[in-house]
């Protein structure tokens, strides 16, 4: 009897601990045999509708992925409140995947979609802060996306971004009436959780989306992104209009550059493209590449609308007439905005630093007779202010005081760090709004 009670207790404990695990997670594993025989259903209409499962694991073997890629088949998974569609190439074309091919081990990938709780929303979205900016969250709309590369069934690497977009169709229920906003003002935003945790800064970036209403308070939002991390539907007061219902599609740059449609700076880049400030990039913008001193001079001259001035030609021996930045650099030099890194040397192909950018832009503001605040008291909250070069200290202070630049983190300015092309456009956009 005693043994039976012990056995019964053991069984109850197994059930007690096992049930929540199965209820919380749903798995869908696809092999080559599954794809060929479709014994799990058509690959473009897979079902994972268990509403009790907050985490969805979708795993595919290399062989199944290659079979689908050969036929250009898109995977579509219905998860109940959301649907995801993607090509297996978003995993197989990553550098991480390619680096493990030489191992000769069985490979696969895993897509993870984790439906987050309201607690996650309130942790990363402070209502008092964002409401003042005209942004209001849609409760229980957030989910986290992850991607993993598997080797011999073991997770070898987690992806920070995919090699292409996943298209999401996420259902929403808009039960709030913040500031009189309708569901048509909802868009999806993305948060880099790792960065948010490291910097204590919740910097939500607009992804966009098309809103389709099926009722006054329910409907879906369709959007695409190549990012991993946390996504949430947020209502933007600036999108409110008198018509305000039905399907709305935000303007994007997908028809301008092929690599920025889901980038956090897509609207600034598109805006500057439409202004003609960015006009010689081809089909790709490469937003993550570092900005060179030569290209920055060109963008700055265009942002300021400076007329061509070649009165100082010949000043820099490393900027010949054949250089694509010849006119811009010499025009900026003649205007007193730029100087060389050495006598007769501009270094156009060297990546620009944050403090160099600060000096050039403050010279531009000074030339326009704009008020400049060089009070260095602003540096008190930054632990690395002592790393600012002496020749850049006052201009860096003015740069931050003018709202043109903030710290890379809450406590670090990183004055000698390089600046990406996307970051440059965002900063120049602030300058443009300041002087226009």
C-alpha positions, 0 to 999 in steps of 0.5 A: 500500500505504501509503495502504491501511494509513493507511485501514485504521488510520483505520477501526480507530480509528473502530471503536475509539472508536465501539463503546464509545459505542454500547455505553454509550448507548441512544437511543429517539426518538419522533415524532408519526408513531411514536405514530400508527402505533405503529411503535416498539411500543405507547407503554405498552410500549416496550423499551430492554433493551440490558443493555450500555447504561448510559445511556438517552436517551428523546426525544419531540417536542412534537407526539407529547407533545400527541397522547398528552396528548389521549388521557391515555396514559401512557408506559412504558419497559422498560429491562431492570433497571428500568421507568419510567412517566410522563405527558408532562405532567411535562415540558410542565407545567413553567414551563421548558417553558412559557417556551420555547413563545413561541419558535415553534421545534420543541420536545421533551423528553428523559428520561435514566436513567443506571445508575451504577457501584459507584464512585458508590455508595461516593463518596456513601454512606460505609458507616462513617457510614451503617451507624452509623445503621442504613442499608446500601446495596444494591450496584449499585442506584443510577441517576441521572435527568435531564430536558431541554427541547429547542428546535430539537433543542438542549438549552436547560434541565435540570430540577431537578424534574418537574411530576409523578411518574415511577413506577419499578419497579427490580429488585434483587439483595440479596446482602448480609446486613448486620445480619441484614437481609432485602430487605424492609427496602429502600427507595429514597433520593434524593440531590441530587448538586449540593448534595452536591458543593457542601457535601460533605454526602451527605444521602440523603432517603427516597423510599420504595417497595413491595418485592416479593420473587421469591426470597430475594435478588431482586425489585423495588421500586416507587416514585414521585418528581418529583425529578431526581438520584441514587437508591439502594436502602438497607436500613433497620434500623428497618424490620426485623421478625420477619415481614420478607419479601414485599411491604411498603409504607411509610406515606406522606402521599399521601392527606393532601396532594397535593404531598408524596408524594415529598418528603424530609420526607414522614414528618415532615409526615405525623407532624405531620398525624396529631398534629393540629399541621398541620390547616388546610392543605387539599389542598396543603401547599406544602412549599417555601413560606417559613414566616411568623411567624404560622404558625410561632407557631401550629405552635409553640403546637400542638407545645408543647401550650399551652392557649389564653391570651388574657390579652395580647390587644390587644398587637399592632395588626397581629394583629386578632381576625379574624387566623387566628393571633390566638389562637396569637400571643397565647397564645405572647406570654403564655407569653413565647415570642414578642415583636414586631418593633416596639412593638405590631407582630408582623409575622405575614405576614413570613417567619421567619428561622433566628435568629428561630426559634432565639430563640422555640424556646429561650424555649420550652425555657427555659420548660419548664426544659430544660437550655440550653447557650449556649456559642458555641464551636460557632460556630468551624466556621461562617464566617458566625457574625458575621452572627448578630444580637447579640440572637440569638447565645446562643439560636442557640448553644443551638439548634445545641448542642441539635441542633435546627439544623445549618448550611445547609452544613458551614461556613455557618449562614445565620442570616438566611435564611428557613425553608421549611415543610418545614424548619420541620416537621423542626425542630419534630419535633426539638423535639417529640422533645426535650420529649415 
